[in-house]
Amino acid sequence: MRTYSDKTRESDTYSLPDVEIFELTAREVAEHDEELIYEYMKRHEFRLASMNSAARDRMFDAMIEEEGITGGWFYWYCFPGCLPDSSPMGPYASYQEAEEAMREENDNDA
């Protein structure tokens, strides 16, 4: 869902929402961590993960378990139709917690 980092901009006709809040599973979080994937693919048991879906699934299962990766709610800054301006920040337990954290961050920036 899209929202504004500054609630006062919502009433501005020419303003666009600049934050997206979304939910990711633990698997999706692991799939976004390119450095961790690179490290795990160096391991002998996962050397075929780029060519074999079963090996890839085992690799992601190991990453989630060994690294304690969890899913949840995240936010990042981006305008509609554009690539994100930041990395995903989170995870948070709920949409509301992610939105509150984003608002707190923006209050501290002012």
N, C-alpha and C positions, 0 to 999 in steps of 0.2 A: 504494500500500500504506500502511496506517496503522500508526503506531508511537507510542511514548511519548517525549516529550522528556526525561523522567526515568525511566530503566530501573527504578528502585526501586519505581515505582508499578505495574509490570506485575502483581505478585502481589496487589495490592489488589483485592478483589472488586468494589468500587464505583467503581473508577477506569476512565475511558475513554481510549483513545488520543487524543492531541491534536496529532499531526503527520501530514500526508499527504505521501508522496514519490511523484512521478509523472514521466513522461517526456512531453516536448512536441517536436514537429517545429519547424523554423525557421518554417514557415508559421503554426503555431499560436502561436508566440511573437509573431510580427508581428501577428497578429489580436488579441492581448490588449493591444497598445500603442495605446490610444485617441488619445493626443496625437500620436504619429507618424502614425497614419492621418489625423488631421485635417490635419496639415501637408502630407502627400502629396496629399490631395484638393484642396488649393488649387492644385496644379500643373495647368496647362492640359490636359496629356495624360491626366490622371486625373479630370477634372471629372465624368465620367459613371460613375465607379466605384460609386456608390451605386445605380445603376439598371441597370448592364450588367455581367454576370459576366465577360466577356472583359476589359473595362477594369479590373475589380477584380483579376483574376488578374495582369494586367500590372503593376498598382500594387504588389501584394504581392511579385511577383518583383523589381521595382525596389527595394523597401524592403529585402528580404533581401540583395540584392547590394550596394547602396550603403551600407547601414548595418552590413554584416557580421554580420547576425543569424544565430545558430546555434541549433540545437536541443540538447536534452540532458535531464538529470535535474534536477528542481527539488523544493523542499519549501516547504510553508507550514503555518502553525498553524491548526488547525480541529478542532472536535469533530464526531463523526459526525452527519449530518443538519443541520449548521449551515453557514452561509457562512464562508469563511476569515477569520481574524483578522489576516492579513498578506498582503502581496503575495508572488508566487512568488519564491523566492530561488534563484539559479542562473545559468547552467547549469553542471552538473557532468558529467563524462565517464561516470560510472556511478552506480548506485543507492548503492553503498557510499560513494563520495565525497560524495554529497549527505547521507547519514546521518551520516558523520563530521563534515562541516561543521556540521550542525545540532547535534550533540553538543558540538562545540567552542564554538559560540555559547552554548549553555546552560551550559557549565562556566564561561565568562567572566562570565555574568550572576550567578552565585552569589556 
